[in-house]
Amino acid sequence: MPNYRRMFFDDPKAFFESYSINLPGNPEEAGKIGKMELMQSTFKPIEGAKSHLMGTSHSKSFHKFKQAKSSVHVSALAHNAAWQVDEAQKKATLIVRTSAASTNRLSDDDRASMHWFLCLMLPWIQNGVATMQLRKESRADAFFTGQMNGCSFVVTGDPREPYVSHINCDDAGEYEDKYQQVLKDSGVKTKNALRLGREDYKLDAGGISREETAIEQQLAARNRKLTGIVSDTLCFVMGRRVEGKWEFFYQRVITQSYHHKARLGRAGGLIKFVGRDNRQIDSTAVYRAITPYTRLWPDGMGRLTT
């Protein structure tokens, strides 16, 4: 069994060229992290966040939050994580262990082969900003923020102790204002600040059309007909610490759920007319990387590095 932990740390470029990455969204929605809570430092639930706290317990809080204005600061607490890889689909899913119970769903073979490592996790909050400063004294050398399908990620400051944020806005027109507020609130030098926004990673209408046409052509080659499709683009931001300095990179993934059925031959019209159309409609879900590994910060966006 490959050591995916070593692959991730030693050569992330090769790792992300081999696998499509799957990271949790909101921790309490993902099911892969277990039950984390949005908590203030007083251990009282954040006002207005009740929908995110359903079914959780105050005694199982793994993040402490300090609420300031419209943002929430997340303490940089380390978690045990491992990659669970589906070699058939070439899909690597991050599993975060918060308790023995959270890994019970894994098979015995999976548990035996897991190579665990410490990571920092930055969740998101509805219509708000979650922030974290990665401290030099942290034992974790890996960082992840939840999946983004419209949010923005911000990083700035000293590469030894960068300041990171996950911005979510109900109104897309507010992203720039919240980005500027993040820089103001960070209290660090922001000359090297970078924001990865939806305009950077989401496919536009033309891109979506090209991806859907590719599916349609693949089906046609198998004498299948596309009957409906829903596509979305996700972005996953990750980081690793090398020689005391953090570097961040990201992968863009497209998800496509579509329905298809066998094409009718020349007698198709007659078959439909006499009510003999017994074609079965099948459903397929596609999950694949559209950019394998892109360097984000501090060297700038768009660079592929080893």
Secondary structure as the mmCIF struct_conf table of DSSP 4:
data_model
#
loop_
_struct_conf.conf_type_id
_struct_conf.id
_struct_conf.beg_label_comp_id
_struct_conf.beg_label_asym_id
_struct_conf.beg_label_seq_id
_struct_conf.end_label_comp_id
_struct_conf.end_label_asym_id
_struct_conf.end_label_seq_id
HELX_RH_AL_P HELX_RH_AL_P1 TYR A 4 ASP A 10
HELX_RH_AL_P HELX_RH_AL_P2 PRO A 12 SER A 18
STRN STRN1 SER A 20 ASN A 22
BEND BEND1 GLY A 25 ASN A 26
HELX_RH_AL_P HELX_RH_AL_P3 PRO A 27 ALA A 30
BEND BEND2 GLY A 31 ILE A 33
STRN STRN2 MET A 39 GLN A 40
TURN_TY1_P TURN_TY1_P1 SER A 41 THR A 42
BEND BEND3 PHE A 43 PHE A 43
HELX_LH_PP_P HELX_LH_PP_P1 LYS A 44 LYS A 44
STRN STRN3 PRO A 45 PRO A 45
HELX_LH_PP_P HELX_LH_PP_P2 ILE A 46 ILE A 46
TURN_TY1_P TURN_TY1_P2 GLU A 47 GLY A 48
HELX_RH_3T_P HELX_RH_3T_P1 LYS A 50 HIS A 52
BEND BEND4 LEU A 53 LEU A 53
TURN_TY1_P TURN_TY1_P3 MET A 54 GLY A 55
HELX_RH_3T_P HELX_RH_3T_P2 HIS A 58 LYS A 60
STRN STRN4 PHE A 65 ALA A 68
TURN_TY1_P TURN_TY1_P4 LYS A 69 SER A 70
STRN STRN5 SER A 71 VAL A 74
HELX_LH_PP_P HELX_LH_PP_P3 SER A 75 SER A 75
STRN STRN6 ALA A 78 ASP A 86
TURN_TY1_P TURN_TY1_P5 GLU A 87 LYS A 90
STRN STRN7 LYS A 91 ARG A 97
BEND BEND5 THR A 98 ALA A 100
HELX_RH_3T_P HELX_RH_3T_P3 ALA A 101 THR A 103
TURN_TY1_P TURN_TY1_P6 ASN A 104 ARG A 105
BEND BEND6 LEU A 106 LEU A 106
HELX_RH_AL_P HELX_RH_AL_P4 ASP A 108 SER A 113
STRN STRN8 PHE A 117 LEU A 122
TURN_TY1_P TURN_TY1_P7 GLN A 126 ASN A 127
BEND BEND7 GLY A 128 GLY A 128
STRN STRN9 VAL A 129 GLN A 133
TURN_TY1_P TURN_TY1_P8 LYS A 136 GLU A 137
BEND BEND8 ARG A 139 ARG A 139
STRN STRN10 ALA A 142 THR A 145
STRN STRN11 MET A 148 MET A 148
BEND BEND9 ASN A 149 GLY A 150
STRN STRN12 SER A 152 THR A 156
BEND BEND10 GLY A 157 GLY A 157
TURN_TY1_P TURN_TY1_P9 PRO A 159 ARG A 160
BEND BEND11 GLU A 161 GLU A 161
STRN STRN13 TYR A 163 ILE A 167
BEND BEND12 ASP A 170 ASP A 171
HELX_RH_3T_P HELX_RH_3T_P4 ALA A 172 GLU A 174
HELX_RH_AL_P HELX_RH_AL_P5 TYR A 175 SER A 186
BEND BEND13 VAL A 188 VAL A 188
TURN_TY1_P TURN_TY1_P10 LYS A 191 ASN A 192
STRN STRN14 LEU A 194 LEU A 196
HELX_RH_AL_P HELX_RH_AL_P6 ARG A 198 TYR A 201
BEND BEND14 LYS A 202 LYS A 202
HELX_RH_AL_P HELX_RH_AL_P7 ALA A 205 ALA A 221
TURN_TY1_P TURN_TY1_P11 ARG A 222 ASN A 223
STRN STRN15 ARG A 224 VAL A 242
TURN_TY1_P TURN_TY1_P12 GLU A 243 GLY A 244
STRN STRN16 LYS A 245 ALA A 262
HELX_LH_PP_P HELX_LH_PP_P4 ARG A 263 LEU A 264
TURN_TY1_P TURN_TY1_P13 ARG A 266 ALA A 267
HELX_RH_AL_P HELX_RH_AL_P8 GLY A 268 PHE A 273
TURN_TY1_P TURN_TY1_P14 VAL A 274 GLY A 275
HELX_LH_PP_P HELX_LH_PP_P5 ARG A 279 ILE A 281
STRN STRN17 ASP A 282 TRP A 297
BEND BEND15 PRO A 298 ASP A 299
TURN_TY1_P TURN_TY1_P15 MET A 301 GLY A 302
STRN STRN18 ARG A 303 ARG A 303
#
